[in-house]
């Protein structure tokens, strides 16, 4: 179930409702904030201080990778937005609740909604249990205004203040209902401020008075389930009121006092400290005062580190110590605290194993050093962290072909074999769609390594350290510099664990297309291709090949087609991160990229060949000019019709195969002028006014000869002379377009030797020339 989206600026938390209500699940793993989903990951420094590979294409994260795995508790670190709900840990005793059950056990809440003053307090205290307040979180419209306008909130905050003076360490006086009312009010106001109205200094003072009084009560520190039931909600109220700094002593007490013997509800209270400290660090301009509180009393950092080491025996992947402890790394983002926290982190990262149950604490803290103290790995003795964990985390090495290998965490022989077969067959499929003009001259990315982590969690924990990438995505394709000998192209991926027992590597076919596209279509490295907008093609062809090869219907793209959101001329401008909303941006990049490329391949294949010839030559400006000026808006109306007709009635139509005018192999005859019937010669050149002369022997019975030139720089025109040498003054057919994309089709050519040439209207080089006969 996807999580709710709420305000990022003043996000509050809903109550912990238990398994019956609003269960939203997440992952405990380091999450980079540097590159949002769908954005190009920036280059960066790894633990050894070397530069990251320049071509980095992120994979969109599957929503199922987070929402469908019940093994993990929510961490708001796992997404850009906070979720309003978190499931209770197994040990917590939380009453199950549903709307029907609430109606029976709690009665009508209209009295709470409509009452004011002391009557409101009495209505709340009359509720038989804390969970009866849960429906208040769902109020909207006039009911939300009546219940949670500022005067109502002040009334309840003052009652909480007065009631805290005699707090008995349990809910015998219904103090919990008051706390939950305040929490509900902050949450509803966040989402309905235009209806509820603003909250100001009067409520701020009243809320502080209430929290001050509660924490001044001696019984607020009782280590019992009865107190924990109230305390866990009051700790969350700290987060709701944005008062992390003021209540730093409470956090310090909890960090210093916690041990593994705390009962379930107290354990839950400790767990909610995570929200206070995380959001305290993230608050813009230290709006919650948390950073200032740490600077005023840095000893809290020592208490925090002691909280981890004192409870080290509890570290077991998703325990409360790992959850709260990992945010100690955020202190590196406070310049005044760097020197104080560095030795603490060094000790913690190296005290426990980096694999197994303790990996979430050690690897998360290691990631924070990369994020906030980049280039200083020696201070933490982790410059070789990636090398240390690599053999343990990715022990399986398998060779499919000399050009393709797999490194994996946990794959069976059958899974390895099926993955190899899939990729080898996809290579052939790619060339059937695109054609094969050979690898781009100078591209030495002759092999690909596919790295497969066992699931998203393992990917997020380790890939950043081993491969120096950001992990707030579903994987990463790293092309590197294809002109450098020994460069290793690599797709770093994880299994789609939410599909188990079926085996699938998330986005494998999409990402393998990036490798093929980079090798055969896109000159240079990724940054070179980003000098002008090329994402319409880069992501669009990857989506088309992935869906087409697997024989799957792209239902999401087809649904988008009906909306007709974009013109084809607009899609030629697509770049990563273009739309403010990440979901809208992902739609434009992937689904509309699919539609743009499918349309162009079906309706205008010659234009696609022209663009790809320029991409192959690195003529980004030329390709851009062709798309935006030569084509311009001419196809917009037809594209809109195609979206409505072909996509609606024929699933956007079939993916057409490339013209037979693109042979797959290089010529093998030693004479560079001579062609076989079906072959290609690359890197042809001539100076202005001169020729590159060629000939081919045709046996009797050839019905058609097609000659095609492409790629390179300059302007080469194509001439055919039949049984005589072909020149600009003596020829039987010619193709003289601007640039080097020329095609001649000769029907019923004579048998024997026939001649053709490239004439340099302008000096040209790097041109490919091919023949195809049938």
Buried (B, 14 or more C-beta within 10 A) or exposed (E): EEBBBBBEEBBBBBBBBBEEBBBBBBBBBBBBEEBBBBBBBEBBBBBBEEEBBBBBBBBBBBBBBBBBBEEBBBBBBBBEBBBBBBBBBEBBEBBEBEEEBBEEBBEEBEBBBEBEEEEBBBBBBBBEBBBBBBBBBEBEEEBBBBBBBBEBBBBBBBBBBBBBEEBBBBBEBBBBBBBBBBBBBBBBBBBBEEBBBEBEEEBBEBBBBBBBBBBEBEBBBBBBBBBBBBBBBBBBBBBBBBBBBBBBEBBBBBBBBBEEEBBBBBBBBBBBBBBBBBBBBBBEEBBBBBBBBBBEEBEBBBBBBEBBBBBBEBBEBBBBBBBBBBBBBBBBBBEEBBEBBBEBBBBBBBBBEBBEBBBBBBBBBBBBBBBBBEBBBEBBEBBEBBEBBBEEBBEBEBEBEEEBBBBBBBBEEEBBEEBBEBBEEBBEBBBBBBBBBBBBBEBBBEBBBBBBBBBBBBBBBBBBBBBBBBBBBBBBBBBBBBBEEEBBBBBBBBBBBBEEEEBBBBBBBBBBBBBBBBBBBBBBBBEBBBEBBBBBBBBBBBBBBBBBBBEEEBEEBBEBBEEEBBBBBBBBBBBBBBBEEBEEBBBBBBBBBBBBBBBBBBBBBEBBBBBBBBBBBBBBEBBBBBBBEEBEEEBBEEBBEBBEEBBEEEBBBEBEBBBBBBBBEEBEEEEEBBBBBBBBBBEBBBEEEBBBBBBBEBEEEBEEBBBBBBBBBBBBBBBBBBEEBBBBEEBBBBBEBEBBBBBBBBEEBEEEEBBBBBBBBBBBBBBBBBBBBE
